[in-house]
Amino acid sequence: MAANLDKPRDTTNKVGSNVTLINAMKIPGLNTLGISIVRIDYAPLGENSPHTHPHATEILTVLEGALYVGFVTSNPENKLFTKKLEKGDVFVFPVGLIHFQFNPCPNKPAVAIAALSSQNPSTITIANAVFGSKPPISDDVLAKAFQVEKNTVKWLQAQFWADNQN
């Protein structure tokens, strides 16, 4: 099966990115090898929203454009590490940590390739999981956790949470 990672992807969703995952489900020969790869296309000002891979470390290489990337360490430090990457630059996101990528250019798309250390890295997009769960997490729980009014929680839960994973 051809992966076709050379083809640009549609980035017209709410977050302005498209993640194309190639794993053991798409190429059975990857089964038991502990690796997968993704192509990420970013519209101008597009992002791959804060997310985590519970089963994999990720190494990302910028192929075109520029990206502002970062990850947050675990509690209690919650230290943010960021860097602006240019074409050819590489960045590593440790397993399980919340991370993101953002295209800071308002008029040029960006493209990256990332390798992951699992045949099934899983992805948890933070906003989708917290505010788009089915059934919804209790307004009381989220209002207290984020220290906001329940109406804010209700508004966030009513949004359409884009899925940029293909």
N, C-alpha and C positions, 0 to 999 in steps of 0.2 A: 504494500500500500504506500502510495506517495504521500508525504506530509504536506507538500506545497507551502512550505514556510517562506517562500520567496514572493508570495502574493500579498499585496496590501489588503487589509480587512476594513470593514465598515466601522467607523467610529462615531456614528451619529446618535448614540444613546446619551442619556443625561450626564454621564461622567466623562464622555469623550475618549473612551479607550475600548480596545478589543483584545482579549487574551485568548490565544489559540493554543490549547494544551495538546501535546502529543505524549501519550502515556501508553501503558500496556493494553488499555482498552482499544486504542486506535492502531497500535502496532504490537500484535501479540508477542513478537520476538523480544520485546522489552520485559516480558514477564520474568520475574525473579532477579533481574539485573539491578534493581534499586536505583533507576534513573528515569527522568522524564525531561522534556524540554518544552518551552513555550515561546511563542512570538507574541510581542505586545506592541500594538499600534496605538499611537496617541494622536488625537487631533490637536491643533493649536490650543493651548491652555487645558488640554485633557489630562486626566489622571487615572491611575490605577489606585483606587481608594484604599484607605487603611484596611489591611487584612493580615491574616496570619496563615502559615502552613504548619499545622500541628505535627506533620510527619517528615518535614524536609527543610534542609538548609537550601538557600537559593543563591546562585551567583549570576549576576546580570551584566550584560555587555551592551552598551549603546551602539547601534549600527548607523543611525541617522539622527541628526538633531541634537538636542540637549535635554537632560532630565535633572530635576531637583529630587533627590531621593533621601530616605531616612528610615530609621527604625528606633523603637523605644525599648529600653531594657526593662526587665521585670521589676516587680515591687521589691523593696520599697524605694529604690532609686528612681525608677521611671525616667532615666536619662535619655535624652534625644540625641542621636547621632545623625548628622545630615551631610550631604555633599552635593555640589553641582557637577554633573557628569557631562562630558563632551563626547563626541564620536570616538569610539575606541576605548573609552574608560570602562572600568569594571568595578562592581560593588558587591559585597556579600551581605545577605540578610540571614542571621542565625536562625536555626530551627525554632519555631514556635513564637517568635517575637513579632509584634505588630509592626508593619512596615508599609511604605507607600512609594509611589513614583508620580511625579508631576512634570508636565511639559511646560516650562515657563515662557515659551515663545508664543506670542499672540498671532503669528502669521506663518508658522512653519510646523508641519507635523514631525513626530519623532517615532523611531522604531527601535526596539530592543529585543534581544534574545536572552532567555534565562534558562539555565540548567538547574534541575532540582535533584536532591539526593534521595529520591524515592520514586518507585514506579507508580505510587498513588499518594502525592503530596497533600491532598485535600486543601481546600481554601475556605476560610471563614472570613467573609467581608463584614467588618465590624458593624457598620450602620445597618446593613441588611439583617444581620443576626439579631441585633438589639431592638431595632424599631420595626422590622418587617417579619418577625417570627410568626408562625401560625401554629396554634392560636397566639395572639399577642401576649407579651409579658404584661403583667398588671401595671396599670397607670401608677398605683401607689408605690410599687417597687421601683419603677424607673424614675418617677419624680424625686424620690428620696435619694436614689443612687446618683443622679445627675444634678441634684439640688436645684430643680426647676419646678415651675408650676405644672399641674396636671394638664392644663390646656396646651402647653408646649409639647408635652409628651403625646397628647392626642393628635396634634398637628403633625408631628414627626411620624407617628404611626400611620397617618392617612396618606403619606407620600408614596409615590411609586418608586420603589427601590430598584434601580437599574442593575441588571445582571450583565456584566461584560465578559463573562466566562463562556468560551465556546469549546 
